[in-house]
Amino acid sequence: MSILHVPHYSHHDLHGSIRVSLEKALHAVVAALTAVTPAAKRSEAPAAARKQKDIRALLSLASRHEDVSPSLAAELRFIARQ
């Protein structure tokens, strides 16, 4: 006696799984085609402008504290260069 199990697939089950696979593939293709990549490029420009603004603020803060705490001013300038 052997233990051999041959699963029985009906034509309906096979057709349903193919349909589901095709729907998933079509959904993936549509999602890939409608993905918007230029939005990432648009967000880079404000980030660079914000970084420049932060650097200017640190340098301004350093110049205001130069007389009171020269070491703090030096640290702020160092941080701005990073």
Phi, psi and omega per residue, in radians:
M1 nan 2.343 3.124
S2 -2.026 2.671 3.112
I3 -1.812 1.634 3.141
L4 -2.239 2.099 -3.118
H5 -1.971 2.063 3.089
V6 -1.838 1.942 -3.111
P7 -1.184 2.573 -3.129
H8 -1.816 2.038 3.093
Y9 -1.902 2.260 3.064
S10 -1.490 2.822 3.112
H11 -1.076 -0.593 -3.134
H12 -1.145 -0.743 3.125
D13 -1.115 -0.741 3.141
L14 -1.131 -0.748 3.139
H15 -1.137 -0.695 3.133
G16 -1.126 -0.718 -3.122
S17 -1.221 -0.609 3.080
I18 -1.167 -0.710 3.132
R19 -1.108 -0.753 3.124
V20 -1.112 -0.728 3.120
S21 -1.121 -0.730 3.110
L22 -1.142 -0.670 3.103
E23 -1.117 -0.733 3.122
K24 -1.124 -0.735 3.136
A25 -1.132 -0.749 3.126
L26 -1.113 -0.715 3.107
H27 -1.087 -0.720 3.134
A28 -1.143 -0.686 3.126
V29 -1.140 -0.774 3.139
V30 -1.112 -0.722 3.130
A31 -1.119 -0.672 3.130
A32 -1.212 -0.655 -3.129
L33 -1.268 -0.524 -3.097
T34 -1.654 0.031 3.115
A35 -1.181 2.361 -3.078
V36 -1.832 1.905 3.119
T37 -1.628 -0.460 3.133
P38 -1.100 -0.327 3.120
A39 -1.075 -0.598 3.117
A40 -1.153 -0.646 3.123
K41 -1.201 -0.616 3.115
R42 -1.157 -0.559 -3.106
S43 -1.376 -0.262 3.130
E44 -1.260 -0.641 -3.101
A45 -1.114 -0.828 3.095
P46 -1.109 -0.567 3.126
A47 -1.147 -0.714 3.116
A48 -1.176 -0.691 3.108
A49 -1.150 -0.677 3.122
R50 -1.145 -0.653 3.128
K51 -1.148 -0.745 3.105
Q52 -1.102 -0.681 3.119
K53 -1.131 -0.701 3.113
D54 -1.145 -0.682 3.119
I55 -1.111 -0.783 3.115
R56 -1.082 -0.662 3.136
A57 -1.150 -0.718 3.112
L58 -1.130 -0.725 3.132
L59 -1.173 -0.635 3.087
S60 -1.154 -0.739 3.113
L61 -1.114 -0.675 3.116
A62 -1.118 -0.724 -3.127
S63 -1.197 -0.538 3.108
R64 -1.239 -0.495 -3.100
H65 -1.745 0.133 -3.097
E66 -1.068 -0.741 -3.102
D67 -1.291 -0.642 -3.060
V68 -1.408 -0.801 -3.077
S69 -2.490 1.588 -3.114
P70 -1.092 -0.579 -3.140
S71 -1.206 -0.653 3.079
L72 -1.137 -0.711 3.115
A73 -1.103 -0.702 3.109
A74 -1.128 -0.708 3.107
E75 -1.122 -0.722 3.126
L76 -1.115 -0.681 3.090
R77 -1.159 -0.664 3.106
F78 -1.113 -0.770 3.108
I79 -1.096 -0.672 3.140
A80 -1.142 -0.556 -3.141
R81 -1.310 -0.357 -3.083
Q82 -1.203 nan nan
